[in-house]
Amino acid sequence: MRKRVVTNIVSRGFGKFASHRFHPILQKFINRSYVKLLDLDMSEFKDPENYESLNALFTRPLEKERSLGEEIISPTDSLITECGRLERDKALQIKGMSYSVDELLRECDAQKVYDGEYVNFYLSPRDYHRYHMPDTLKIKRAIHIPGKLYPVNMRYLKKKLNLFIENERVILECESQEGKRVYIVLVGALNVGKMTLVFERRIETNKNKEIAIYEYEDLWLQKGELLGYFKMGSTVLLFFEPGFCQLVVESGKRVRFGETIARRALQSHKESS
């Protein structure tokens, strides 16, 4: 409990600093220093001095639309830390360290994705912090599960058991156009005081202490559509019902939003029959 309080307080404090609008001259210096410190590639974005706060820089939108792969795409610019097929309800946090998807998904029907495909995307502070829809999906529910805010970098992934399970997260229970279950899990982290969803403003991360569930009637979001953003780096997890797709990526690979990460197994079956 004490560690949870400390990490959450640190994240809230950093969030206040990052969201504060300093005098324009000082803000330009802060922004340029951050870009230089992390060696950010700003070629697809506005110049650093155009952002009115550090948070505005963190959550910067792309200046031009990216082309989208024909099938299931990466929702983020990130590193794939692990991916593959679940062994019943077990997924890898990192090589040699598994966790229970039942415990991660809590209020959801995890059995729907037993033995299905999964991908872990780690967004570092250097990455584009917005996340998009990997496919055209119906959003059935959003579940906010409060928790700790441990770092989710490689060092912590290798040493902290059940990191994703202990950290605060938002779970999106989705359904594909073929009726297959897909879960999108947004995992909080140290200095990530906020995880934002563009369609659900009631969720306030790093604030509420009770699990909250939001249900939707006919909410469809299109592939590539903006889903939300982290106010720093963090992790996105995808889980697919068995038989829905075949991954075409591997762990350790860097991907960009819009690149194909999986082929529809259902479509492949139709084409071969």
N, C-alpha and C positions, 0 to 999 in steps of 0.2 A: 504493500500500500504506500509506504514512504517513497519508494522509487517512482511509483506512478505519479505521486503528487509533485515530486521534484522535476521529473521530465515534462510534465504538463505545464508547470509554472515556467520553466525555461522556455518552452515553446510559445506560451502566451506572451512572455516578455519579448522574445525575438519578434513575434508577430506585431506587437505594438511599435517596435522600432522600425520594422520593415514597412508598415503601413503609414508611418508618419511622413508628412510632406514637409521637408526642410526648405529653408531658403533656396531658391533656384540655383544659386551659385554652389552652395554646399551639396545640394542634391545631385547636380551634375558631377561633382567630384566623387560622391559616394557611388553613383552608377558606373562611372568610368573605372573607378578602382575595383569594383566588383567584377566587371567585365574583364579587366586585365588580370586580376588575381586568379580567376577561373579559366582564363583564356577562352571566353565564349565566342562561338562563331555567330556573328550578328548579320551574316549576309542575307538572311531571309526576313530580317526584322528592321524596324526603325533604328536610327542611331541612339545610343544610350541616353543622351541628354534629353531625348523627347519623352522620357517616362517620369511622371510626377512623384513617384515613390519607388522604393526598392521592390515592393510587392507588384507594382505595375510592370516593372522590369521582369520579375520572376514569371508573371502570368502573361507575358507579351503574346499577342496573336501573330500568326504568320501574315506577312504582307501580301503574299500571292497564294492562291489555292494550289495544293499538291495534287498530282494525278493519283488515282486510286487503283490498286490491283484489282483484277477481275473477280477474285474470290474473297476469302476471309482475310482481313488486313490487320496489321499491327495498329493498336489504338494509340501508340505513343512512340516518341523517340526514346530509345532505352536499350539496356543490355538485358538479354535473356539469360537470367541466372540459372534457371532450370526449366525443363519442359519434358513432355513424354506422356506416358499412359499411367493412370492411377492403378495401383494394385489394391483393388476393392476401394477402400476409402483413404488410402495412404498416398500422399504426394510428397515430393522432395522440396524441402526449404532450400537446401543446397546439397551437393553430393554427399551421401553418407548420413544425412540428417532428415528424417521423415517426420510428418505430422499428420494428424487426423483431419480430414476434410469435414467429417461430422462435427467436430469441435469448432472448426473455423466457421462453418455456415450456420450453426446454432439453430435458428428459427426456420431454416429452410429444409426441403427434402433432399438431403445430400445423396440419397440412394439413386436419384435420377442420373447422377454423373459418375457413379461407381464404375471403375474400369474404363472411364472415358479419357479424353485427352485434356491436358492442362498446360498452361504457359505462365511463367513468372516474369514480369517485366520490371526491371529496376531503373527508375529515373534518378539520375544523379543531379546535384545542384547545377551542373553544366547544361543539362538537357532542356529542351522545350517542355514546359510543365503542363501543357494542356493535354487532355485525353479525349479521344473520339470513339465513335461507335465502330466496332470491328466488323459489323455486319448489320443488315436491316433487321431489327429485333423489336418485339413487343415487350415493353417494360411492364411487368405484372406487379412487382412490389419493390420497394426500397426499404432495407432494414439497416438502421444505424445502431451499431453495438459499441458503446463507450469502452475505453480501455487505456492501456499505457501508451506512451509515445517513445518507445526505444528507437534508436537509429536502425535503419534497414540496409546499411551499407554492407559490403562483403565481409568486413571484420565481424560485425554482429551476426550476420547470417551464419557464419561458421562456428560461433561460440554460444549463441543464445538459443536454447531449445524453445520450440513453440513460439517463436517470435511473432509470426502472423496471427496466431491465436490470442496472444496476450495484448497485442496492439489494438488501438481503436480502428474501426473499419466501417465501411458502408458497403452493403451487399445489394446488388441489383439482380433480381430474379427475372430472367428473360425467357422468351420463347421465339424460336426461329420461324420463318415462313413455312417451314415443313413441320412445325409442331414440336421441334426438339428443344430441350432445356439447355440454357446457357446461363452461367453465373459470371458476373463481372464483380470483382472484389477490389475496392479501393482501400489500401492500407495506410494508416497514418504513420508518422515518424517524428523523431525529435526535430524541432524547429518547423514542423508542418502543422501550424496551428489551425489551419482550415483546409478542408476538402470541400470543394464546391460542385454542386450539380446545377446545371442551367435550368432544369425543369422542376426542381424541388428546393424552394428557398426555406422550407421549414426546418430542414436539417441543419443543426448548428454543432459542428464538431469541436472537440476540446472544450466543451461547455456542459452539455447535458450528461447526467449520470445514469439515466435509465434507457433500456432498449426501446427504440421507437420504430414502429412499422407503418409504412405508407402504402396504400393500395391504389391501383389505377385500373380504369375500365378498358380503354382502347387507346393506349399511348404507344404509338409506333415511332421509333427514331430510325432515320436512314443511315446506311453505311457511310462512314466518314463524317457524319454530323457531329458537331461539338457536343460533348457530354458534360465536361466541366474542367476543373483545373486544381492542381495542388499549389499551395503558396510556398513551395520549395520542392526538393526532390522527394520521391517516395516510391511506392510499389503498386502495380496493378496486376491482379491475378485473373486468368480466364480459365473456366472449366466448361467442358462440352459433354453433352450426353453421348454415350457410345453410339457409333454408327453415323454420327453427324459429319465428321471431318477427319482428314488425315493431315498431320502437321508436315510442313516442308521446311522447318527451321530446326536448329539444334541449340543446346545450351552453350553459352559463351559467345553467341553471335550478337552483334549490334544490329538493331533494326530501326527504321524510321517509320513514323506514322504514314500509312498509305501503302506500305509494302505488303505483299502477300505472305501470310504466315501459315495458311492451311488451305487445302482443297476440300470442296464438298464431297464427302464420300458418297452421298446419295446421288449427286450428279454424275460422279464417276461410274457408279453402278449402272445408271440409266444409259450412259453412252456406250458401255461395254456389252449391254444386253441387246 
